[in-house]
Amino acid sequence: MWAAYAVSAYGSGVGFGAFPLIAVVVLHAGPAEVSLLSAMGPAVGALIALPLGPWVEFRRKRPVMIAMDLARFAALMSVPVAYALGRIGFAHLLVVSAVVAASKIAFNAAGGATLKAIVRPDDLLIANARLESTTWSSTALGPPLGGAAVGVLGPVTTVVADALSHLLSALGIVLMGGREERPRRSGPGRIRAGDLLDGWRHILTHPGLRALYANNLLVAGLIMSTEPLLAVLLLRDLGFPPWQYGLAFAAPCIGGLIGSRLAHRVVARYGRPRVLRVAGTLRAVWLIGLAFVPPGIPGLALVMALELAIIVNMSLYNPVVATYRLEHTPRERVARTLSAWSIGNSVSIALCTALAGLLADATGPRTALTVAGLLMLATPLLLPRRNHGAAR
């Protein structure tokens, strides 16, 4: 499972920012269009994924993961085919983005349930930290390779690599081995209306999860809303070549390896509540600096320094939250809870990205980055202030 996750993560790392790059370089899109692309895909994907949570819950998880990988492979491969035929368009990118987003939500829901089933409770934090470190190492190595590939082989090269990685991920899930029991459910066999909201019901009635969820919605939305703004600022306004754009986000991901690999030791020494409060606060104070990026090498260095500070704290915080979420969710609700969490993230990201794009179109990317940074400074107020009980 870890190997399958790794190959998919590395493919996504190579394809990081591919759609905004295609929109800017091939379709000559402006800030509003690039932000719309980044917003509409997750939003429509979240809508499609809404009934998938309960659907995943009551099915074997590995076939679901394989199906979602194959769906992402097919959707992504349509982009280079359309580009080769001269038929690529903005609407096509929107549709592919939505399919990929919905498939990712369902895959992650099934993957989280699988992780809880095959890993001992005492090892969940270690397992989540390893997956987190894989995410950051793939983001560190992928974008520079993707930027170089785009410069040499064309703008859709990284989309092909991303598509093939999902095909290999599906093969890895097939090779996991072992026998998976089909989940049993009480009551009617078909999905009921209440099942669609059961994940949110669990999150909102648990004090710790409720606070972490609210914090995560705002942080995820604000951080991801800066991606298309930075693409326009760095690639168009400041004239950064694609390889520097990739490097600006890749090199700081080394900090992700540091934070994720230290998560287990830091929690053992200082306790989970303190780690969540301190790391959750420290990840919020750096985003506003992106509004003041100058051109040239000084600008590249500033982006890398700010991203490093954000990523070190994110990579320490994320596996702790992921472990807390699994520990405090009954096994028969894991897929619905993770699906609800991901859908909320997607909607928040879409809303923040769309609003940031409209603001950037009216005032410029720097103003929109400033507003996002100021709002980010308030997010630590949403963190839980005490430990809400041990896992049962």
Secondary structure, 3 states (H helix, E strand, C coil): CHHHHHHHHHHHHHCCCHHHHHHHHCCCCCHHHHHHHHHHHHHHHHHHHCCHHHHHHCCCHHHHHHHHHHHHHHHHHHHHHHHHCCCCCHHHHHHHHHHHHHHHHHHHHHHHHHHHHHCCHHHHHHHHHHHHHHHHHHHHHHHHHHHHHHHHHCCCHHHHHHHHHHHHHHHHHHCCCCCCCCCCCCCCCCCCHHHHHHHHHHHHHCHHHHHHHHHHHHHHHHHHHHHHHHHHHHHHHCCCCHHHHHHHHHHHHHHHHHHHHHHHHHHHHHCHHHHHHHHHHHCCCCHHHHHHCCCHHHHHHHHHHHHHHHHHHHHHHHHHHHHHHHHCCCHHHHHHHHHHHHHHHHHHHHHHHHHHHHHHHHHCHHHHHHHHHHHHCCHHHHCCCCCCCCCC
